[in-house]
Amino acid sequence: MKIENNILKHYLKNVYFITGTAYAGKSTTVKMLSERYDMIFCGENYHSKVSDTVADPAHQPDISYLNTLTDWRDFVLRSPEEYERWIFGVGKEAAEFEAAELICISQNKKVIVDTNIPVDILKEISDYDHVAVMLCPQSMSVERFFDRSDPEKQFIFSVIQSCDDPEAAMENYRRGLALINSKKHYDELANSGFFTVVREDDGRDTREEVCDKIAKHFGLI
């Protein structure tokens, strides 16, 4: 069964999407806006409680990859090119799980979501005033990737540290991050046509300022 995009857009009318590069402030902004405006909060990988169980290798090979892991060191030691390919493959496969979950929870209340749905799909299932792109320089995305306390990032960091050569493993993983946050992918987001906020590396605390800009764009204020 295929559901046409105009139908999906109708049922997702209460959903506001934030996408972008790593370390751009997406998770923080989604959390702050959800609290400010009493919206349902969907943080990074919110869909995984379903997708990790339902996914199968025939239909979702990239999501299913994690279910076949016997040693997480294999995850961090993959080639940077394979890591890049896998990340974007997961985003495409997860988009269907995200759409289904968001339709389920958004019918009676507004939802704000930290999403990896590709921008070409967001153009089909949402509107300009329901999507915001957050970007930051590649150097911040890569070098400060682990400068956060969330459990997933710290788990990956611990796996890297457990490798036989942690320094080489970290360098390999950072090369993958650099590909994921490369100019090519940055430009795809920056030139998507969606409302965009760029994080500046100037040391200022811009959280409230960014929230105000995106809330205004979303028509929440």
CORZI-V91296 format. One record per pair of residues at least 12 apart in sequence whose ideal C-beta (glycine too) atoms are under 10 Angstrom apart, sorted by sequence separation. I is the first residue (numbers start at 0). GAP is how many residues later the second one is. D is the distance in Angstrom with one decimal. If there is no record, write none. Layout:
I:GAP:D / I:GAP:D
This chain:
17:12:5.5 / 29:12:7.4 / 30:12:7.0 / 50:12:5.4 / 51:12:9.0 / 54:12:7.4 / 100:12:9.1 / 118:12:8.0 / 144:12:8.9 / 159:12:8.9 / 185:12:9.9 / 196:12:9.3 / 197:12:9.9 / 16:13:9.5 / 29:13:6.4 / 50:13:9.5 / 64:13:9.8 / 101:13:8.9 / 156:13:8.6 / 159:13:6.0 / 196:13:5.6 / 15:14:8.9 / 29:14:8.5 / 51:14:6.9 / 52:14:9.1 / 116:14:9.4 / 118:14:7.4 / 145:14:8.7 / 158:14:9.3 / 159:14:9.7 / 196:14:9.9 / 17:15:8.2 / 47:15:8.4 / 50:15:9.8 / 51:15:7.0 / 97:15:7.3 / 101:15:9.6 / 26:16:6.0 / 29:16:9.8 / 46:16:9.5 / 114:16:8.9 / 156:16:9.3 / 196:16:5.9 / 15:17:7.8 / 25:17:9.2 / 26:17:5.7 / 97:17:6.3 / 155:17:7.6 / 196:17:6.6 / 15:18:9.7 / 25:18:7.6 / 47:18:8.9 / 97:18:8.2 / 98:18:7.9 / 111:18:9.9 / 194:18:8.5 / 97:19:5.8 / 194:19:7.7 / 65:20:9.8 / 94:20:8.4 / 109:20:10.0 / 111:20:9.7 / 113:20:9.5 / 196:20:8.8 / 15:21:9.4 / 64:21:6.8 / 93:21:8.8 / 94:21:8.0 / 95:21:9.5 / 194:21:9.7 / 195:21:9.8 / 93:22:6.4 / 94:22:4.5 / 98:22:8.7 / 194:22:4.8 / 15:23:7.4 / 61:23:8.5 / 62:23:9.8 / 93:23:7.6 / 94:23:6.8 / 97:23:9.5 / 101:23:9.5 / 193:23:9.5 / 194:23:8.8 / 14:24:9.5 / 17:24:9.9 / 61:24:5.5 / 64:24:8.9 / 65:24:8.9 / 90:24:8.7 / 91:24:9.0 / 101:24:10.0 / 145:24:8.9 / 13:25:8.9 / 14:25:9.0 / 16:25:9.5 / 60:25:9.6 / 61:25:8.6 / 64:25:8.3 / 90:25:4.1 / 91:25:8.5 / 95:25:9.5 / 13:26:8.8 / 15:26:9.9 / 61:26:8.8 / 62:26:8.5 / 89:26:7.4 / 90:26:6.7 / 91:26:6.2 / 94:26:5.4 / 98:26:6.6 / 14:27:8.6 / 61:27:3.8 / 62:27:5.8 / 90:27:5.8 / 94:27:8.9 / 97:27:9.8 / 145:27:9.4 / 60:28:7.6 / 61:28:4.7 / 87:28:8.6 / 91:28:9.8 / 144:28:8.6 / 145:28:9.6 / 59:29:9.2 / 60:29:9.8 / 61:29:8.8 / 62:29:9.9 / 63:29:8.8 / 86:29:8.1 / 91:29:7.8 / 144:29:7.6 / 59:30:8.6 / 61:30:8.1 / 62:30:5.1 / 87:30:7.5 / 90:30:9.0 / 94:30:8.6 / 61:31:5.5 / 62:31:6.5 / 141:31:9.6 / 142:31:7.8 / 145:31:9.8 / 59:32:9.5 / 60:32:7.8 / 61:32:8.8 / 141:32:5.5 / 144:32:5.6 / 59:33:4.4 / 141:33:8.8 / 58:34:8.0 / 59:34:8.2 / 62:34:8.1 / 141:34:9.4 / 142:34:9.0 / 54:35:9.8 / 141:35:4.6 / 142:35:9.7 / 144:35:9.9 / 59:36:8.5 / 140:36:6.6 / 141:36:5.2 / 144:36:8.9 / 58:37:9.2 / 59:37:8.4 / 140:37:8.2 / 141:37:9.7 / 54:38:7.2 / 141:38:8.9 / 50:39:9.0 / 54:39:8.9 / 137:39:8.8 / 138:39:9.3 / 140:39:8.0 / 141:39:6.2 / 137:40:6.6 / 140:40:3.9 / 141:40:9.9 / 139:41:8.9 / 140:41:9.7 / 47:42:10.0 / 50:42:7.8 / 54:42:7.9 / 137:42:9.6 / 138:42:9.2 / 50:43:5.9 / 53:43:7.4 / 137:43:4.9 / 136:44:8.9 / 137:44:6.9 / 44:45:9.5 / 50:45:8.9 / 51:45:9.6 / 135:45:8.6 / 137:45:7.3 / 140:45:8.7 / 47:46:8.2 / 50:46:4.3 / 53:46:9.7 / 134:46:9.4 / 46:47:5.8 / 49:47:5.9 / 50:47:8.6 / 137:47:9.5 / 45:48:10.0 / 46:48:9.3 / 48:48:9.8 / 49:48:9.8 / 137:48:6.8 / 44:49:8.2 / 46:49:9.4 / 47:49:8.4 / 50:49:9.7 / 136:49:8.7 / 46:50:4.4 / 49:50:8.0 / 50:50:8.8 / 135:50:9.2 / 45:51:9.7 / 46:51:5.1 / 49:51:6.5 / 134:51:6.4 / 45:52:8.1 / 46:52:9.4 / 48:52:9.1 / 134:52:10.0 / 46:53:8.5 / 46:54:5.3 / 49:54:9.8 / 134:54:6.1 / 45:55:7.3 / 46:55:8.8 / 132:55:9.9 / 133:55:8.8 / 134:55:6.2 / 41:56:8.3 / 45:56:9.3 / 132:56:5.1 / 132:57:7.4 / 143:57:9.2 / 132:58:9.9 / 140:58:9.5 / 41:59:7.8 / 45:59:9.7 / 132:59:6.2 / 139:59:7.0 / 41:60:7.3 / 132:60:9.4 / 139:60:9.5 / 130:61:8.4 / 132:61:4.9 / 133:61:9.9 / 134:61:6.3 / 135:61:9.6 / 136:61:8.4 / 139:61:5.6 / 39:62:9.2 / 130:62:9.5 / 131:62:6.7 / 132:62:6.9 / 133:62:7.6 / 134:62:7.3 / 135:62:6.9 / 136:62:7.8 / 138:62:7.4 / 41:63:7.9 / 130:63:4.8 / 131:63:5.1 / 132:63:4.5 / 133:63:5.3 / 134:63:4.9 / 135:63:3.8 / 136:63:8.5 / 41:64:9.4 / 129:64:9.5 / 130:64:7.1 / 131:64:7.4 / 132:64:7.3 / 133:64:8.0 / 134:64:6.8 / 135:64:8.2 / 136:64:5.9 / 39:65:5.8 / 45:65:9.9 / 127:65:7.5 / 128:65:9.7 / 129:65:9.8 / 130:65:10.0 / 131:65:6.7 / 132:65:9.2 / 133:65:6.8 / 135:65:7.4 / 39:66:7.0 / 46:66:9.3 / 127:66:6.5 / 128:66:7.8 / 38:67:9.6 / 45:67:7.0 / 126:67:10.0 / 127:67:7.0 / 39:68:9.7 / 45:68:7.5 / 46:68:9.2 / 119:68:8.9 / 125:68:9.3 / 39:69:5.6 / 41:69:6.1 / 42:69:9.7 / 43:69:9.5 / 44:69:8.5 / 45:69:8.9 / 46:69:9.6 / 118:69:6.7 / 122:69:7.6 / 38:70:7.1 / 39:70:7.1 / 40:70:8.1 / 41:70:6.9 / 42:70:8.2 / 43:70:4.9 / 117:70:8.7 / 118:70:6.3 / 121:70:8.0 / 122:70:7.5 / 37:71:8.0 / 38:71:4.6 / 39:71:4.3 / 40:71:6.6 / 41:71:3.9 / 42:71:5.4 / 43:71:8.8 / 44:71:8.4 / 117:71:9.9 / 122:71:8.1 / 18:72:9.3 / 37:72:8.0 / 38:72:6.1 / 39:72:7.3 / 40:72:8.3 / 41:72:6.7 / 43:72:8.1 / 118:72:9.3 / 119:72:8.3 / 121:72:7.4 / 36:73:7.1 / 38:73:4.6 / 39:73:8.6 / 40:73:8.8 / 41:73:7.8 / 118:73:4.2 / 38:74:9.4 / 117:74:9.6 / 118:74:8.4 / 36:75:7.9 / 118:75:6.7 / 33:76:9.1 / 35:76:9.8 / 133:76:7.6 / 32:77:9.8 / 33:77:8.5 / 33:78:5.2 / 131:78:9.4 / 32:79:5.2 / 33:79:9.4 / 31:80:9.6 / 75:80:6.5 / 133:80:8.2 / 16:81:9.2 / 30:81:8.8 / 74:81:7.9 / 75:81:9.4 / 131:81:8.5 / 29:82:5.3 / 76:82:9.4 / 131:82:4.9 / 14:83:9.3 / 28:83:8.7 / 29:83:6.8 / 30:83:8.6 / 71:83:7.9 / 75:83:5.4 / 76:83:9.0 / 131:83:9.7 / 14:84:9.1 / 29:84:4.5 / 71:84:8.0 / 74:84:7.0 / 75:84:5.2 / 16:85:9.0 / 28:85:8.3 / 29:85:9.1 / 73:85:9.6 / 74:85:9.8 / 75:85:9.9 / 131:85:6.0 / 11:86:9.7 / 27:86:9.5 / 71:86:9.0 / 72:86:6.0 / 75:86:9.3 / 76:86:6.9 / 130:86:9.0 / 131:86:7.2 / 11:87:7.0 / 14:87:4.9 / 25:87:9.7 / 26:87:5.5 / 71:87:4.5 / 72:87:8.3 / 75:87:6.9 / 76:87:9.7 / 129:87:9.3 / 130:87:9.0 / 10:88:8.5 / 13:88:8.7 / 14:88:8.4 / 25:88:4.9 / 70:88:9.0 / 71:88:9.5 / 76:88:9.7 / 128:88:6.5 / 129:88:6.9 / 10:89:10.0 / 13:89:9.7 / 25:89:8.6 / 72:89:6.6 / 82:89:8.7 / 86:89:8.1 / 127:89:8.8 / 128:89:6.4 / 129:89:9.0 / 11:90:5.8 / 14:90:8.9 / 15:90:9.6 / 25:90:9.8 / 71:90:8.4 / 72:90:5.4 / 75:90:9.9 / 82:90:7.6 / 85:90:9.1 / 86:90:9.4 / 128:90:6.0 / 7:91:6.0 / 10:91:8.4 / 11:91:6.4 / 13:91:9.2 / 14:91:5.1 / 70:91:9.7 / 71:91:9.9 / 72:91:8.5 / 76:91:9.0 / 79:91:9.8 / 83:91:9.4 / 84:91:9.9 / 7:92:9.8 / 10:92:4.6 / 13:92:4.2 / 76:92:6.1 / 79:92:6.7 / 82:92:8.5 / 83:92:6.1 / 86:92:8.8 / 87:92:7.8 / 2:93:9.7 / 9:93:9.7 / 10:93:9.5 / 12:93:8.0 / 13:93:7.1 / 75:93:5.7 / 78:93:7.9 / 79:93:8.2 / 82:93:3.5 / 83:93:9.0 / 86:93:5.3 / 7:94:9.4 / 11:94:6.7 / 12:94:9.5 / 13:94:8.1 / 15:94:6.8 / 16:94:9.3 / 17:94:7.0 / 18:94:9.1 / 19:94:9.3 / 75:94:8.5 / 77:94:8.2 / 79:94:8.6 / 80:94:9.1 / 81:94:8.1 / 82:94:8.1 / 83:94:9.1 / 84:94:9.1 / 85:94:9.7 / 7:95:7.6 / 10:95:7.7 / 13:95:6.8 / 14:95:7.7 / 15:95:6.9 / 16:95:8.0 / 17:95:7.0 / 18:95:7.9 / 19:95:9.5 / 76:95:6.4 / 77:95:9.0 / 79:95:4.0 / 80:95:8.0 / 83:95:4.0 / 84:95:9.9 / 2:96:8.4 / 6:96:9.8 / 10:96:7.5 / 13:96:4.9 / 14:96:4.8 / 15:96:4.7 / 16:96:5.6 / 17:96:5.8 / 18:96:5.2 / 19:96:9.7 / 72:96:7.6 / 75:96:7.3 / 76:96:8.3 / 78:96:8.7 / 79:96:4.0 / 82:96:7.3 / 83:96:5.3 / 2:97:9.6 / 12:97:9.5 / 13:97:6.0 / 14:97:7.8 / 15:97:7.1 / 16:97:8.6 / 17:97:6.8 / 18:97:6.7 / 75:97:5.2 / 78:97:7.8 / 79:97:8.3 / 81:97:9.9 / 82:97:7.3 / 83:97:9.6 / 87:97:8.1 / 13:98:9.9 / 14:98:6.3 / 16:98:4.9 / 18:98:6.8 / 74:98:9.3 / 77:98:7.4 / 79:98:7.4 / 80:98:6.8 / 83:98:8.1 / 86:98:9.6 / 11:99:8.8 / 15:99:9.8 / 18:99:8.5 / 19:99:9.7 / 32:99:9.7 / 79:99:5.2 / 2:100:9.5 / 14:100:9.1 / 16:100:6.9 / 18:100:6.7 / 75:100:8.7 / 78:100:9.8 / 79:100:8.8 / 11:101:9.9 / 83:101:8.5 / 16:102:9.6 / 29:102:9.9 / 111:102:9.3 / 18:103:7.0 / 28:103:8.2 / 111:103:10.0 / 29:104:9.7 / 47:104:9.7 / 16:105:6.0 / 28:105:6.7 / 25:106:9.0 / 27:106:9.7 / 43:106:7.7 / 111:106:8.2 / 25:107:9.4 / 26:107:9.9 / 42:107:8.7 / 44:107:7.2 / 16:108:9.1 / 25:108:5.1 / 43:108:7.5 / 109:108:9.0 / 111:108:9.1 / 16:109:6.0 / 23:109:8.6 / 24:109:5.7 / 25:109:9.9 / 43:109:9.7 / 11:110:9.9 / 14:110:9.0 / 15:110:8.5 / 23:110:3.9 / 24:110:9.7 / 25:110:9.8 / 109:110:8.2 / 14:111:7.1 / 22:111:9.6 / 23:111:5.4 / 24:111:7.5 / 18:112:7.2 / 19:112:8.0 / 20:112:8.8 / 22:112:9.9 / 23:112:4.3 / 7:113:9.5 / 11:113:5.9 / 12:113:8.7 / 15:113:8.8 / 16:113:6.3 / 17:113:7.8 / 18:113:7.8 / 19:113:5.0 / 20:113:7.3 / 22:113:5.4 / 23:113:9.5 / 10:114:9.2 / 11:114:6.1 / 12:114:8.3 / 15:114:5.2 / 16:114:4.7 / 17:114:5.1 / 18:114:5.8 / 19:114:3.7 / 20:114:5.2 / 21:114:7.8 / 22:114:9.1 / 8:115:7.6 / 9:115:9.7 / 11:115:9.4 / 14:115:6.7 / 15:115:7.6 / 16:115:7.3 / 17:115:7.8 / 18:115:7.5 / 19:115:5.3 / 20:115:5.7 / 22:115:9.8 / 4:116:8.7 / 7:116:7.7 / 8:116:5.3 / 13:116:9.0 / 14:116:9.6 / 15:116:7.7 / 16:116:9.3 / 17:116:6.1 / 18:116:9.8 / 19:116:7.9 / 20:116:8.8 / 21:116:9.4 / 22:116:9.6 / 23:116:8.1 / 7:117:4.5 / 8:117:6.4 / 12:117:7.9 / 20:117:7.9 / 22:117:5.0 / 23:117:7.5 / 4:118:9.2 / 5:118:9.0 / 6:118:9.4 / 7:118:8.7 / 8:118:7.3 / 11:118:7.9 / 21:118:8.3 / 22:118:4.9 / 4:119:4.2 / 5:119:9.1 / 20:119:8.6 / 21:119:4.3 / 22:119:8.4 / 3:120:9.5 / 4:120:5.5 / 20:120:5.1 / 21:120:7.9 / 22:120:8.8 / 27:120:9.4 / 4:121:9.6 / 8:121:9.2 / 19:121:9.6 / 20:121:9.9 / 22:121:5.2 / 26:121:8.2 / 2:122:9.7 / 21:122:8.7 / 22:122:6.3 / 21:123:5.8 / 22:123:9.9 / 26:123:7.2 / 22:124:7.8 / 22:125:7.9 / 21:126:9.6 / 21:131:9.5 / 22:154:9.7 / 21:155:6.9 / 23:157:9.5 / 21:158:7.3 / 22:158:8.5 / 20:159:8.3 / 21:159:5.9 / 20:160:5.2 / 19:161:10.0 / 20:161:9.9 / 20:164:7.6 / 20:165:6.3 / 23:165:9.4 / 19:166:9.3 / 20:168:6.8 / 28:168:8.5 / 19:169:6.0 / 20:169:9.5 / 18:170:7.1 / 19:170:9.4 / 25:171:10.0 / 19:172:10.0 / 24:172:8.2 / 35:172:9.9 / 18:173:8.8 / 23:173:7.9 / 25:173:9.9 / 19:174:9.6 / 23:174:8.1 / 24:174:5.7 / 36:174:9.8 / 18:175:8.1 / 23:175:5.1 / 31:175:6.5 / 35:175:6.9 / 19:176:8.1 / 22:176:7.6 / 31:176:8.0 / 34:176:9.9 / 35:176:9.7 / 16:177:8.9 / 19:177:8.2 / 20:177:9.7 / 32:177:9.8 / 19:178:9.3 / 20:178:8.7 / 22:178:10.0 / 28:178:7.3 / 31:178:8.7 / 32:178:5.9 / 36:178:7.1 / 17:179:9.3 / 19:179:8.9 / 27:179:6.1 / 31:179:5.0 / 35:179:7.0 / 38:179:9.6 / 30:180:9.9 / 24:181:8.0 / 28:181:5.9 / 29:181:9.8 / 32:181:6.8 / 36:181:8.7 / 38:181:8.3 / 24:182:7.0 / 27:182:8.6 / 28:182:5.9 / 31:182:9.5 / 32:182:6.2 / 27:183:8.8 / 31:183:9.3 / 36:183:5.1 / 28:184:9.7 / 29:184:9.5 / 35:184:7.7 / 36:184:8.4 / 24:185:6.2 / 28:185:6.3 / 32:185:7.9 / 35:185:8.9 / 23:186:9.4 / 24:186:9.4 / 28:186:9.5 / 32:187:7.2 / 24:189:10.0 / 17:196:7.2 / 15:198:8.6 / 15:199:9.6 / 17:200:9.5 / 15:201:9.4 / 16:201:9.8 / 15:202:5.2 / 15:203:9.4 / 15:204:8.1
